[in-house]
Amino acid sequence: MRRQPLLLPAACLLLLVVGLYVHRDQVSQFSRPELLKPPAQGEENGVPPPTDAKLSEANPPEPKPSESNAGPVSSETAPDPVTIKPTALPEEKVALYVNAIMTPTVTDLPRLECPELDSARYQELRQTGSDVGIQYYFAINLRQCVGLLPRLIGSVVQTMRFLGPEKCALSIVEGNSKDGTNEVLAALRSELEALGVTYHFSTSNINPKKGNRIKGLAQLRNLALQPLLDTYTDTDTNLLPPPPTVIFLNDVAICPEDILELVLQRRTQQADMVCAMDWTHVGAEPSFYDVWIARGMTGDSFFEIPPDGSWSRAWNLFWNDPASRAALDAHRPFQVFACWNGAVAFTAEPLVRKSLRFRWPREGECFQGEPQLFCKDLWYYGYGKIAVVPAVNLEYTNEKGRKIKQEKGYTSEWVSAPDWKDEAIEWQANPPEKVKCFAGWKKQFFRVWNETQPGT
């Protein structure tokens, strides 16, 4: 878990990145927030590069006026999910995956190994003070990731068992996979309903690789939230059960303790939203992944990207924010302006009370991803207690997830350390005056944080 700075010339780093990712599939996990490349002639904005190509010199396209949106995406603007005929994954293989998901001790299929859960630390999450309605709502967008399901969905199932299945809902929107993801997720229904979980599963034909990519991603995220929103249709929402905690996960190799730590920190810190830390490897040491989305309380990115667009400084996180750097090094939660980082837990209150939705950039607004816009809108509506929980460290595959856990530590290793204290965050009420906009790695500038917001 010891980190040392790795200094590489920019040219060597770029060659290394190309070598690492040239053989990987095209972007298939549409929940992951990669940066984009400029569209070729005749293409619409939002055509993604190969997976992880955001680590190269690729620049995102700037939004066209026709692609901007005057406000949050409503349920009417998001296409309805469609049912797609499953591909021919053998029934016995589907049953093998379902068994692996529902039975954590099964080792027939590979998965990231997770520690035994510290029930005592998370016991208070089972005592919510209310036995009415759904209190934990899991939302996931998935595509082409059947090999990850035993770990990802298996951890969700373990978490729901711990919290109380009757208090949990799981909403998954699948994106026309060809590897059996669809069949496995569909086959889970009987198992999850027998467990007592409310399960919403649908398949959407929205393809973020065609047209406005950020718009497609925002619509997919809203579809995953729609079953929750449908339960709050009463004109007087005060008559309905309190809005639940939403646990929104990307296609990450995650342990039950990771999920529960996020939920616990959201509660104990009285945070509106908390995020994990996600990582990738572009060298011998891991580098922070979600730099396009994440912004600190300085308004700057988590690490510096110089004018030449290189990632040679990727290992120097929070170089201009000593307080955040100290909290990161101590694995203590700290406030940020925006984050997502593979997994989040947030209150559904702004979804219900303020009709907040995921959206895409408005005309004249900095081109940015839908998670950053979501955080920006949280601040606008008065929900600015957003924090990173650096004890939770994630990667996007089982194999590399093991490596990250070895290098960054399991959550339980940090929170069970003799010197660990659950210290309260000193929240700042106001966001940074300006936030960095990445129109491209070589095209960076600061914009006022609330540009294009109503009334500004």
C-alpha positions as CSV (number, residue, x, y, z in Angstrom):
1,M,0.0,0.0,0.0
2,R,3.0,2.2,-0.1
3,R,3.0,4.8,-2.9
4,Q,6.0,6.5,-4.4
5,P,5.8,9.1,-7.2
6,L,6.5,7.7,-10.7
7,L,8.1,10.2,-13.0
8,L,7.9,9.4,-16.7
9,P,8.5,11.7,-19.6
10,A,5.2,12.5,-21.4
11,A,6.3,10.7,-24.6
12,C,7.1,7.5,-22.8
13,L,3.8,7.7,-20.9
14,L,1.8,8.0,-24.1
15,L,3.5,5.0,-25.6
16,L,2.8,3.0,-22.5
17,V,-0.9,4.0,-22.5
18,V,-1.2,3.0,-26.2
19,G,0.4,-0.4,-25.5
20,L,-1.8,-1.1,-22.5
21,Y,-5.1,-0.3,-24.2
22,V,-4.7,-1.0,-27.9
23,H,-6.0,-4.5,-27.6
24,R,-8.9,-3.8,-25.3
25,D,-12.5,-3.8,-26.5
26,Q,-14.3,-0.7,-27.7
27,V,-16.2,1.0,-24.9
28,S,-18.7,-1.6,-23.8
29,Q,-19.5,-0.6,-20.3
30,F,-21.7,2.4,-20.9
31,S,-21.8,3.3,-17.3
32,R,-18.1,4.2,-17.2
33,P,-17.4,7.9,-17.8
34,E,-14.6,7.9,-20.4
35,L,-13.6,11.1,-22.2
36,L,-14.4,11.4,-25.9
37,K,-12.5,12.0,-29.1
38,P,-13.5,14.6,-31.7
39,P,-16.1,13.2,-34.1
40,A,-15.0,12.4,-37.6
41,Q,-16.6,14.3,-40.5
42,G,-20.3,13.4,-40.7
43,E,-20.4,11.9,-37.2
44,E,-22.4,13.3,-34.3
45,N,-20.7,14.3,-31.1
46,G,-20.1,11.6,-28.5
47,V,-18.4,8.8,-30.5
48,P,-16.2,7.1,-27.8
49,P,-12.7,6.0,-28.3
50,P,-11.4,2.5,-27.3
51,T,-11.8,1.9,-23.6
52,D,-9.5,4.0,-21.5
53,A,-8.5,6.1,-24.5
54,K,-9.2,9.1,-22.3
55,L,-5.8,8.6,-20.9
56,S,-4.3,9.5,-24.3
57,E,-4.3,12.9,-26.1
58,A,-7.9,12.4,-27.2
59,N,-10.0,15.6,-26.9
60,P,-13.8,15.7,-26.3
61,P,-16.1,17.5,-28.8
62,E,-17.7,20.7,-27.8
63,P,-21.5,20.6,-27.7
64,K,-23.6,21.8,-30.6
65,P,-26.5,24.1,-29.8
66,S,-28.9,21.5,-31.1
67,E,-27.7,19.0,-28.5
68,S,-28.1,21.2,-25.5
69,N,-31.0,20.9,-23.1
70,A,-32.8,23.7,-21.3
71,G,-33.3,21.6,-18.1
72,P,-33.2,18.3,-16.4
73,V,-34.2,15.2,-18.4
74,S,-37.7,14.2,-17.5
75,S,-39.2,10.8,-17.8
76,E,-40.9,11.9,-20.9
77,T,-37.7,12.7,-22.8
78,A,-36.0,9.4,-22.0
79,P,-36.9,6.6,-24.3
80,D,-38.9,3.7,-22.8
81,P,-36.9,0.6,-22.2
82,V,-37.4,-2.1,-24.7
83,T,-37.2,-5.9,-24.4
84,I,-34.5,-7.5,-26.5
85,K,-34.4,-11.2,-27.2
86,P,-31.6,-12.8,-25.2
87,T,-28.7,-14.3,-26.9
88,A,-28.1,-18.0,-26.8
89,L,-26.1,-18.5,-23.6
90,P,-26.5,-22.1,-22.6
91,E,-29.0,-22.5,-19.7
92,E,-26.5,-24.4,-17.6
93,K,-24.0,-21.5,-18.0
94,V,-26.7,-19.0,-16.9
95,A,-27.5,-21.2,-13.9
96,L,-23.8,-21.3,-13.0
97,Y,-23.6,-17.5,-13.0
98,V,-26.9,-17.1,-11.0
99,N,-25.6,-19.6,-8.4
100,A,-22.3,-17.7,-8.2
101,I,-24.1,-14.4,-7.7
102,M,-26.5,-15.7,-5.0
103,T,-23.9,-17.9,-3.2
104,P,-20.7,-16.0,-2.1
105,T,-18.8,-19.1,-1.2
106,V,-19.1,-20.6,-4.7
107,T,-15.7,-20.5,-6.5
108,D,-16.8,-22.0,-9.9
109,L,-16.3,-18.6,-11.5
110,P,-13.5,-16.1,-10.9
111,R,-14.1,-13.1,-8.8
112,L,-12.3,-10.6,-6.7
113,E,-11.8,-12.0,-3.2
114,C,-13.4,-10.0,-0.5
115,P,-12.9,-10.0,3.3
116,E,-15.5,-11.3,5.7
117,L,-17.8,-8.5,6.6
118,D,-17.4,-6.6,9.9
119,S,-21.1,-6.7,10.9
120,A,-20.5,-4.6,14.0
121,R,-19.3,-1.6,12.1
122,Y,-22.3,-1.4,9.8
123,Q,-25.0,-2.6,12.3
124,E,-26.6,0.8,12.6
125,L,-27.4,0.8,8.9
126,R,-29.9,-2.0,9.6
127,Q,-31.7,0.2,12.1
128,T,-33.1,2.9,9.9
129,G,-35.8,4.1,12.2
130,S,-38.5,3.3,9.7
131,D,-39.9,0.0,8.4
132,V,-42.0,1.7,5.7
133,G,-41.0,1.6,2.1
134,I,-37.6,1.1,0.3
135,Q,-34.7,2.6,2.2
136,Y,-31.8,1.5,0.0
137,Y,-32.2,1.8,-3.8
138,F,-29.4,0.2,-5.9
139,A,-29.1,1.5,-9.5
140,I,-26.8,0.1,-12.1
141,N,-26.4,0.4,-15.9
142,L,-24.6,-2.6,-17.4
143,R,-23.5,-3.9,-20.8
144,Q,-21.2,-6.7,-21.9
145,C,-19.8,-7.6,-18.5
146,V,-21.0,-11.1,-17.7
147,G,-17.6,-12.0,-16.2
148,L,-17.9,-9.3,-13.6
149,L,-21.5,-10.2,-12.4
150,P,-20.5,-12.7,-9.7
151,R,-18.5,-10.1,-8.0
152,L,-20.5,-6.9,-8.7
153,I,-24.1,-8.3,-8.4
154,G,-22.9,-10.8,-5.8
155,S,-21.7,-8.0,-3.6
156,V,-25.0,-6.2,-4.1
157,V,-26.9,-9.3,-3.0
158,Q,-24.7,-9.8,0.0
159,T,-25.2,-6.1,1.0
160,M,-29.0,-6.3,0.6
161,R,-29.1,-9.5,2.7
162,F,-27.2,-7.6,5.4
163,L,-29.4,-4.4,5.3
164,G,-32.6,-6.4,5.0
165,P,-33.9,-7.5,1.6
166,E,-37.4,-6.0,2.2
167,K,-35.8,-2.6,2.6
168,C,-33.9,-2.8,-0.7
169,A,-34.7,-2.3,-4.4
170,L,-32.3,-3.2,-7.2
171,S,-32.8,-1.5,-10.6
172,I,-30.6,-2.6,-13.5
173,V,-30.8,-1.3,-17.1
174,E,-29.0,-3.5,-19.5
175,G,-27.7,-2.4,-22.9
176,N,-28.2,-5.2,-25.5
177,S,-25.2,-7.3,-24.5
178,K,-23.9,-10.1,-26.6
179,D,-22.0,-12.0,-23.9
180,G,-24.9,-13.3,-21.8
181,T,-25.2,-10.4,-19.4
182,N,-28.9,-10.0,-20.4
183,E,-29.8,-13.7,-19.7
184,V,-28.0,-13.8,-16.3
185,L,-29.7,-10.6,-15.1
186,A,-33.1,-11.8,-16.3
187,A,-32.7,-15.2,-14.6
188,L,-32.0,-13.5,-11.3
189,R,-35.6,-12.3,-10.9
190,S,-37.0,-15.4,-9.2
191,E,-34.0,-15.6,-6.9
192,L,-34.2,-12.0,-5.8
193,E,-37.9,-11.9,-5.4
194,A,-37.8,-15.1,-3.3
195,L,-35.2,-13.2,-1.2
196,G,-37.6,-10.4,-0.7
197,V,-35.8,-7.8,-2.9
198,T,-37.8,-5.5,-5.2
199,Y,-36.1,-6.1,-8.5
200,H,-36.5,-3.9,-11.6
201,F,-34.8,-5.2,-14.7
202,S,-35.1,-3.8,-18.3
203,T,-33.1,-3.6,-21.5
204,S,-32.7,-0.3,-23.4
205,N,-31.7,0.2,-27.0
206,I,-30.1,3.6,-26.2
207,N,-26.6,3.5,-27.6
208,P,-24.3,6.3,-26.2
209,K,-21.8,5.5,-29.0
210,K,-24.3,7.0,-31.5
211,G,-25.3,10.6,-31.4
212,N,-24.8,12.8,-28.3
213,R,-23.0,10.4,-25.9
214,I,-23.5,12.4,-22.7
215,K,-27.3,12.7,-23.5
216,G,-27.4,8.9,-24.0
217,L,-25.6,8.2,-20.7
218,A,-27.8,10.7,-18.8
219,Q,-31.0,9.0,-20.2
220,L,-29.7,5.5,-19.2
221,R,-29.0,6.7,-15.7
222,N,-32.5,8.2,-15.5
223,L,-34.0,5.0,-16.6
224,A,-32.3,3.2,-13.8
225,L,-33.8,5.7,-11.4
226,Q,-37.3,5.7,-13.0
227,P,-38.8,2.9,-10.8
228,L,-37.9,4.9,-7.7
229,L,-39.3,8.1,-9.2
230,D,-42.6,6.3,-10.1
231,T,-43.2,5.6,-6.4
232,Y,-43.2,9.4,-5.6
233,T,-46.1,10.5,-7.7
234,D,-48.2,11.9,-4.9
235,T,-48.7,15.6,-5.2
236,D,-47.9,15.9,-1.5
237,T,-44.6,14.0,-1.3
238,N,-44.6,14.7,2.5
239,L,-47.2,11.9,2.7
240,L,-44.9,9.4,1.2
241,P,-42.1,7.5,2.9
242,P,-38.8,9.4,3.4
243,P,-36.6,9.3,0.2
244,P,-34.1,6.4,0.3
245,T,-30.4,6.3,-0.1
246,V,-29.4,5.7,-3.7
247,I,-26.4,3.5,-4.3
248,F,-25.4,4.0,-7.9
249,L,-22.7,1.7,-9.2
250,N,-20.6,1.5,-12.3
251,D,-19.3,-1.8,-13.7
252,V,-16.7,-2.1,-10.9
253,A,-15.1,-5.0,-8.9
254,I,-16.6,-4.0,-5.6
255,C,-16.9,-5.7,-2.2
256,P,-19.8,-5.6,0.2
257,E,-17.7,-3.6,2.7
258,D,-17.0,-1.0,0.0
259,I,-20.7,-0.4,-0.6
260,L,-21.6,-0.4,3.1
261,E,-18.7,2.0,3.9
262,L,-20.1,4.5,1.4
263,V,-23.6,4.2,2.9
264,L,-22.2,4.5,6.4
265,Q,-20.1,7.6,5.6
266,R,-23.1,9.3,3.9
267,R,-25.1,8.8,7.1
268,T,-22.4,9.6,9.7
269,Q,-21.1,12.6,7.8
270,Q,-24.7,13.8,7.1
271,A,-23.5,14.0,3.5
272,D,-25.7,14.5,0.5
273,M,-23.4,12.3,-1.7
274,V,-20.2,10.3,-1.2
275,C,-18.0,8.7,-3.8
276,A,-15.3,6.0,-3.9
277,M,-11.9,6.4,-5.5
278,D,-11.4,4.6,-8.8
279,W,-8.1,3.7,-10.4
280,T,-6.4,2.5,-13.5
281,H,-2.9,1.5,-14.4
282,V,-0.9,3.5,-17.0
283,G,2.4,2.6,-15.3
284,A,3.9,0.6,-12.5
285,E,1.7,2.5,-10.0
286,P,-2.1,3.1,-10.2
287,S,-3.4,6.5,-11.3
288,F,-6.7,8.1,-10.4
289,Y,-9.2,7.3,-13.2
290,D,-12.2,9.7,-13.2
291,V,-10.2,12.9,-13.6
292,W,-12.5,14.3,-16.3
293,I,-15.5,14.3,-13.9
294,A,-13.9,14.9,-10.4
295,R,-13.2,18.4,-9.1
296,G,-11.9,19.5,-5.7
297,M,-13.0,22.4,-3.6
298,T,-10.4,24.5,-5.4
299,G,-12.5,24.0,-8.5
300,D,-9.5,22.2,-10.0
301,S,-9.0,18.6,-11.2
302,F,-7.7,16.0,-8.8
303,F,-4.3,16.1,-10.5
304,E,-2.7,18.6,-12.7
305,I,-2.8,18.2,-16.5
306,P,-0.3,20.6,-18.0
307,P,-0.9,22.6,-21.2
308,D,0.7,19.9,-23.3
309,G,-2.1,17.5,-22.2
310,S,0.2,14.9,-20.7
311,W,-0.5,12.7,-17.7
312,S,3.1,12.9,-16.4
313,R,1.8,14.5,-13.1
314,A,-1.0,12.0,-12.6
315,W,0.5,10.6,-9.4
316,N,0.6,14.0,-7.6
317,L,-3.0,14.2,-6.4
318,F,-4.3,17.5,-5.0
319,W,-1.0,19.2,-5.6
320,N,-2.6,22.6,-4.9
321,D,-4.9,21.6,-2.0
322,P,-2.9,20.6,1.1
323,A,-6.0,19.9,3.2
324,S,-7.5,17.4,0.7
325,R,-4.1,15.8,0.1
326,A,-3.6,15.2,3.8
327,A,-7.1,13.7,4.1
328,L,-6.4,11.5,1.1
329,D,-3.1,10.3,2.5
330,A,-4.9,9.4,5.8
331,H,-7.8,7.8,3.9
332,R,-10.2,10.2,5.7
333,P,-13.3,11.5,3.9
334,F,-13.1,15.0,2.5
335,Q,-15.3,17.5,0.7
336,V,-15.2,18.0,-3.1
337,F,-17.1,19.9,-5.7
338,A,-17.8,16.9,-7.9
339,C,-17.1,13.2,-8.1
340,W,-18.4,9.8,-9.2
341,N,-15.4,7.5,-9.2
342,G,-17.1,4.3,-9.9
343,A,-19.6,4.1,-7.0
344,V,-21.6,6.7,-5.1
345,A,-24.3,6.9,-2.4
346,F,-26.6,9.9,-2.3
347,T,-29.9,11.0,-0.9
348,A,-32.8,10.7,-3.2
349,E,-34.3,13.8,-1.6
350,P,-33.3,16.2,-4.5
351,L,-34.7,13.7,-7.0
352,V,-38.1,13.7,-5.2
353,R,-38.2,17.3,-3.8
354,K,-36.4,19.2,-6.6
355,S,-37.0,16.9,-9.7
356,L,-33.3,16.7,-10.1
357,R,-32.3,14.4,-13.0
358,F,-29.1,13.5,-14.9
359,R,-28.8,15.7,-17.9
360,W,-26.4,16.8,-20.7
361,P,-24.8,20.3,-21.2
362,R,-27.0,23.2,-22.0
363,E,-26.2,25.6,-24.7
364,G,-23.2,27.7,-23.7
365,E,-22.3,25.4,-20.8
366,C,-18.9,23.8,-20.4
367,F,-18.9,20.4,-22.1
368,Q,-18.8,17.9,-19.2
369,G,-20.1,14.5,-18.2
370,E,-23.5,13.8,-16.7
371,P,-22.1,13.0,-13.2
372,Q,-20.3,16.3,-13.0
373,L,-23.5,18.1,-14.1
374,F,-25.4,16.1,-11.5
375,C,-23.1,17.3,-8.8
376,K,-23.3,20.9,-10.1
377,D,-27.1,20.7,-9.9
378,L,-26.9,19.3,-6.3
379,W,-24.9,22.4,-5.3
380,Y,-27.5,24.6,-7.0
381,Y,-30.3,23.1,-5.1
382,G,-28.5,23.3,-1.8
383,Y,-27.1,19.8,-1.6
384,G,-23.4,20.6,-1.6
385,K,-22.2,18.1,1.1
386,I,-20.4,16.0,-1.5
387,A,-17.4,14.0,-0.3
388,V,-14.8,11.4,-1.4
389,V,-14.3,8.3,0.8
390,P,-10.7,7.3,0.0
391,A,-10.8,4.2,2.1
392,V,-12.9,2.7,-0.7
393,N,-10.7,2.0,-3.8
394,L,-12.1,0.4,-7.0
395,E,-11.1,-0.9,-10.4
396,Y,-13.1,-2.2,-13.3
397,T,-12.0,-5.9,-13.6
398,N,-11.6,-8.7,-11.2
399,E,-7.9,-9.1,-12.0
400,K,-7.0,-5.4,-11.7
401,G,-9.4,-5.1,-8.8
402,R,-7.2,-7.5,-6.9
403,K,-4.1,-5.5,-7.8
404,I,-5.8,-2.2,-6.6
405,K,-6.8,-3.8,-3.3
406,Q,-3.2,-5.0,-2.8
407,E,-1.8,-1.6,-3.6
408,K,-4.4,0.7,-2.0
409,G,-5.8,-1.6,0.6
410,Y,-9.2,-3.1,1.4
411,T,-11.7,-0.8,3.1
412,S,-11.6,-2.9,6.2
413,E,-7.8,-2.6,6.5
414,W,-8.1,1.2,6.9
415,V,-11.2,1.5,9.1
416,S,-10.0,-1.2,11.5
417,A,-6.6,0.3,11.9
418,P,-5.7,1.2,15.6
419,D,-5.4,4.9,14.8
420,W,-8.6,5.1,12.8
421,K,-11.2,7.7,13.8
422,D,-14.4,8.5,12.0
423,E,-13.7,12.2,11.9
424,A,-16.5,14.6,10.9
425,I,-15.9,16.7,7.8
426,E,-15.9,20.5,8.2
427,W,-18.3,21.3,5.5
428,Q,-17.9,24.4,3.4
429,A,-21.3,25.9,2.6
430,N,-20.3,27.6,-0.7
431,P,-18.8,26.0,-3.8
432,P,-15.6,27.3,-5.4
433,E,-16.3,30.4,-7.4
434,K,-14.9,28.9,-10.6
435,V,-14.5,25.3,-11.8
436,K,-12.1,24.0,-14.4
437,C,-13.6,23.0,-17.8
438,F,-11.9,20.5,-20.0
439,A,-12.8,21.2,-23.5
440,G,-9.8,18.9,-24.2
441,W,-6.7,18.0,-22.4
442,K,-4.9,20.8,-24.2
443,K,-7.8,23.2,-23.9
444,Q,-8.5,24.0,-20.2
445,F,-10.0,27.0,-18.6
446,F,-12.1,28.0,-15.6
447,R,-15.8,28.9,-15.7
448,V,-18.1,30.2,-13.0
449,W,-19.5,27.2,-11.2
450,N,-23.1,28.0,-11.8
451,E,-23.0,29.0,-15.5
452,T,-26.4,28.5,-17.4
453,Q,-28.2,27.7,-14.1
454,P,-31.7,29.3,-14.0
455,G,-31.5,32.8,-12.6
456,T,-27.8,33.3,-13.3
